[in-house]
Amino acid sequence: MTEFLPVSSTGHLKIAEGLMGIPVNDKTVVAFSAVIQVGAIAAALAYFFKDIVRIMRAWFRGLRDREERYHHDYKFAWWVIYATLPIVVVGLAAKPLIEGPLASLWVVAGSLIVGSGVMWAADRRGRHKRGEDDTSLKDAMWVGCSQILALLFPGFSRSGATMSTALLLDLERVAATRLSFFLGIPALTGAGIYELKDAIGTGAAVAPLAVGTVISFGVAYASIAWLLKFVAKHTFNSFVLYRILVGALLFGLLGAGVLS
């Protein structure tokens, strides 16, 4: 449900794991979480299938024909590739930290609240005047690099970081949301594939992986459709308030010893 909502899917996964008494830094759990995200990515691929086919066709045409390289879709395909590279490099280099100290629920709680402030400020500072066709390589790189915040600080939210960055670049809300989706597809797909061998090798059974992936597909597809309709008419205030409440509640549960 939360994979593409700006409320941190990783944070919610870790909260659920904590409530069930599952160690949040367990390698099997980390790998399982990454693999079932493939179901959510499949939902994004299905929802944006026509857009993705259009962009890929433009890319292949541009590889063959120089004249086609001036088409926005051709350039956008390259921008997605370029903007994905930073998170790949940081993800591989910082993997021990991501799966270790940074997997703490204290980090999740703090990141939820700090990320809320960033989202609130971005929604108000942004002028919401640029559409999807107005995006540039600079926009894609800034938004792509912002994914690193969510990678290092679970709870910050990949969607929240990318949407906030896009809003600060003056994109309107629907364009910011769609750009967040397009940049998230290769990053999250790569993470799921990379973790697949580790998930199976560390004891994560195939049946639970399959069930989790199928469920994530169905719920994620519904949440994508709902989110795009929601942001077309509303601000991000509801998400900001929700994140603050969840972060404060998590701090309270950790402080009281209910979660550790």
C-alpha positions as CSV (number, residue, x, y, z in Angstrom):
1,M,0.0,0.0,0.0
2,T,2.8,2.4,0.9
3,E,5.3,1.6,-1.8
4,F,4.5,4.6,-3.9
5,L,2.8,6.8,-1.3
6,P,5.1,9.5,0.2
7,V,4.9,8.0,3.7
8,S,7.9,5.5,3.5
9,S,7.2,1.9,2.6
10,T,10.5,0.9,4.2
11,G,9.5,2.6,7.4
12,H,6.1,0.9,7.5
13,L,7.7,-2.5,6.8
14,K,10.2,-2.0,9.7
15,I,7.4,-0.9,12.0
16,A,5.3,-4.0,11.1
17,E,8.4,-6.2,11.6
18,G,9.0,-4.6,15.0
19,L,5.4,-5.2,16.1
20,M,5.7,-8.8,15.0
21,G,9.0,-9.2,16.9
22,I,11.1,-9.7,13.7
23,P,14.6,-8.3,13.9
24,V,14.6,-5.3,11.5
25,N,18.3,-5.9,10.5
26,D,17.9,-9.6,9.8
27,K,19.4,-10.3,6.4
28,T,16.5,-12.6,5.4
29,V,13.9,-10.0,6.2
30,V,15.8,-7.2,4.4
31,A,16.1,-9.4,1.3
32,F,12.5,-10.5,1.5
33,S,11.3,-6.9,1.7
34,A,13.4,-6.0,-1.4
35,V,12.1,-8.9,-3.4
36,I,8.4,-8.4,-2.8
37,Q,8.9,-4.8,-4.0
38,V,9.1,-6.3,-7.4
39,G,5.4,-6.9,-7.2
40,A,4.8,-3.2,-6.7
41,I,7.2,-2.4,-9.5
42,A,5.2,-4.8,-11.8
43,A,2.1,-2.8,-10.8
44,A,3.8,0.4,-11.9
45,L,4.9,-1.2,-15.2
46,A,1.3,-2.4,-15.8
47,Y,-0.2,1.0,-14.9
48,F,2.2,3.0,-17.0
49,F,2.6,0.4,-19.8
50,K,1.6,2.7,-22.6
51,D,3.9,5.5,-21.4
52,I,6.8,3.1,-21.0
53,V,6.2,1.6,-24.5
54,R,6.1,5.1,-26.0
55,I,9.3,6.1,-24.3
56,M,11.2,2.9,-25.2
57,R,10.1,3.1,-28.8
58,A,11.4,6.7,-29.0
59,W,14.7,5.5,-27.4
60,F,15.2,2.7,-29.9
61,R,14.3,5.0,-32.8
62,G,16.8,7.5,-31.5
63,L,19.6,4.9,-31.4
64,R,19.0,4.3,-35.1
65,D,18.1,7.7,-36.4
66,R,19.9,10.9,-35.4
67,E,16.8,13.0,-36.2
68,E,14.8,11.1,-33.6
69,R,17.2,12.1,-30.8
70,Y,15.6,15.5,-30.5
71,H,12.4,13.9,-29.3
72,H,11.7,14.5,-25.6
73,D,10.8,10.9,-25.0
74,Y,14.2,9.7,-26.4
75,K,16.1,12.2,-24.1
76,F,13.8,11.3,-21.1
77,A,14.8,7.6,-21.5
78,W,18.5,8.5,-21.1
79,W,17.7,10.9,-18.2
80,V,16.1,8.0,-16.3
81,I,19.2,5.9,-16.9
82,Y,21.6,8.7,-15.8
83,A,19.5,9.6,-12.8
84,T,19.5,6.0,-11.6
85,L,23.3,5.6,-11.4
86,P,23.8,7.6,-8.2
87,I,21.5,5.5,-6.1
88,V,23.1,2.3,-7.5
89,V,26.6,3.5,-6.6
90,V,25.6,4.6,-3.1
91,G,23.4,1.5,-2.5
92,L,26.3,-0.9,-3.3
93,A,28.9,1.2,-1.3
94,A,26.7,1.7,1.8
95,K,25.0,-1.7,1.9
96,P,26.5,-2.7,5.3
97,L,25.2,0.6,6.9
98,I,21.8,0.3,5.2
99,E,21.3,-3.2,6.5
100,G,22.9,-2.5,9.8
101,P,22.9,0.7,12.0
102,L,20.6,2.6,9.6
103,A,17.9,-0.1,9.9
104,S,17.0,1.1,13.4
105,L,13.4,2.0,14.2
106,W,14.8,5.2,15.9
107,V,16.1,6.2,12.4
108,V,12.7,5.5,10.9
109,A,10.9,7.6,13.5
110,G,13.2,10.6,13.1
111,S,13.2,10.3,9.2
112,L,9.4,10.3,9.1
113,I,9.2,13.6,11.0
114,V,12.1,15.3,9.2
115,G,10.9,14.2,5.8
116,S,7.5,15.6,6.7
117,G,9.0,19.1,7.2
118,V,10.8,18.8,3.8
119,M,7.6,17.8,2.1
120,W,5.6,20.6,3.7
121,A,8.1,23.2,2.7
122,A,8.5,21.9,-0.8
123,D,4.7,21.9,-1.4
124,R,4.6,25.6,-0.4
125,R,7.7,26.9,-2.0
126,G,7.1,25.2,-5.3
127,R,5.3,27.2,-7.9
128,H,3.6,24.2,-9.6
129,K,3.9,25.7,-13.0
130,R,5.9,23.1,-15.0
131,G,4.4,20.1,-16.6
132,E,5.9,16.7,-17.5
133,D,7.0,17.9,-21.0
134,D,9.0,20.7,-19.3
135,T,11.4,18.4,-17.4
136,S,15.1,18.5,-18.2
137,L,18.2,16.4,-17.5
138,K,18.9,18.6,-14.5
139,D,15.5,17.9,-13.0
140,A,15.9,14.2,-13.5
141,M,19.4,14.2,-11.9
142,W,18.2,16.2,-8.8
143,V,15.2,14.0,-8.4
144,G,17.2,10.8,-9.0
145,C,19.9,11.8,-6.4
146,S,17.2,12.6,-3.8
147,Q,16.4,8.9,-3.7
148,I,19.6,8.4,-1.8
149,L,18.0,10.1,1.2
150,A,15.4,7.3,1.5
151,L,18.0,4.7,0.9
152,L,20.2,5.8,3.8
153,F,17.4,6.9,6.1
154,P,14.5,4.5,6.1
155,G,11.4,6.5,7.0
156,F,12.3,9.5,4.8
157,S,10.4,7.9,1.9
158,R,11.7,7.5,-1.7
159,S,8.4,8.9,-3.0
160,G,8.4,11.7,-0.5
161,A,12.0,12.7,-1.3
162,T,11.6,12.6,-5.1
163,M,8.2,14.3,-5.1
164,S,9.5,17.1,-2.8
165,T,12.6,17.6,-4.9
166,A,10.4,17.8,-8.1
167,L,8.1,20.3,-6.4
168,L,11.1,22.5,-5.4
169,L,12.0,22.5,-9.1
170,D,8.5,24.0,-9.7
171,L,6.9,20.9,-11.3
172,E,3.2,20.7,-10.7
173,R,2.0,17.9,-8.4
174,V,0.9,15.3,-11.0
175,A,4.1,15.8,-13.0
176,A,6.2,15.5,-9.8
177,T,4.4,12.3,-8.9
178,R,4.7,10.7,-12.4
179,L,8.4,11.6,-12.5
180,S,8.8,9.9,-9.1
181,F,7.2,6.7,-10.5
182,F,9.4,6.6,-13.7
183,L,12.6,7.1,-11.7
184,G,11.5,4.5,-9.1
185,I,10.9,1.7,-11.5
186,P,14.6,0.9,-12.5
187,A,16.0,1.6,-9.0
188,L,13.5,-0.7,-7.1
189,T,13.5,-3.4,-9.8
190,G,17.3,-3.5,-9.7
191,A,17.2,-3.8,-5.9
192,G,14.7,-6.7,-6.0
193,I,16.7,-8.6,-8.6
194,Y,19.9,-8.0,-6.7
195,E,18.5,-9.3,-3.5
196,L,16.7,-12.3,-5.0
197,K,19.7,-14.7,-4.7
198,D,20.4,-13.5,-1.1
199,A,16.7,-13.9,-0.2
200,I,16.6,-17.5,-1.2
201,G,20.1,-18.2,0.1
202,T,19.4,-16.8,3.6
203,G,16.3,-19.0,4.1
204,A,13.5,-17.0,2.7
205,A,11.1,-19.6,1.4
206,V,9.9,-19.4,-2.2
207,A,6.2,-19.7,-1.3
208,P,6.1,-16.6,1.0
209,L,8.1,-14.7,-1.5
210,A,5.6,-15.5,-4.2
211,V,2.6,-14.7,-2.0
212,G,4.1,-11.4,-0.8
213,T,4.9,-10.4,-4.4
214,V,1.4,-11.1,-5.7
215,I,-0.3,-9.2,-2.9
216,S,2.1,-6.3,-3.3
217,F,1.2,-6.1,-7.0
218,G,-2.6,-5.9,-6.4
219,V,-2.4,-3.4,-3.6
220,A,0.2,-1.2,-5.2
221,Y,-1.7,-1.0,-8.5
222,A,-4.8,0.3,-6.6
223,S,-2.6,2.8,-4.6
224,I,-1.0,4.2,-7.8
225,A,-4.4,4.8,-9.3
226,W,-5.7,6.5,-6.1
227,L,-2.5,8.6,-5.6
228,L,-2.6,10.2,-9.1
229,K,-6.2,11.2,-8.7
230,F,-5.6,12.5,-5.2
231,V,-2.6,14.8,-6.0
232,A,-4.5,16.3,-9.0
233,K,-6.8,18.0,-6.6
234,H,-5.1,18.1,-3.2
235,T,-1.9,19.2,-1.5
236,F,0.4,16.9,0.4
237,N,-0.8,18.1,3.8
238,S,-2.6,14.8,4.6
239,F,0.6,12.8,4.1
240,V,2.6,15.3,6.1
241,L,0.2,15.1,9.1
242,Y,0.1,11.3,8.8
243,R,3.9,11.0,8.8
244,I,4.2,13.2,11.9
245,L,1.6,11.2,13.8
246,V,3.3,7.9,12.9
247,G,6.7,9.2,13.7
248,A,5.6,10.6,17.1
249,L,3.8,7.3,17.9
250,L,6.8,5.3,17.0
251,F,9.0,7.4,19.2
252,G,6.5,6.8,22.0
253,L,6.5,3.0,21.5
254,L,10.3,2.9,21.4
255,G,10.6,5.1,24.5
256,A,8.1,3.0,26.4
257,G,9.9,-0.2,25.5
258,V,7.0,-1.6,23.5
259,L,9.3,-1.8,20.5
260,S,13.0,-2.1,20.5
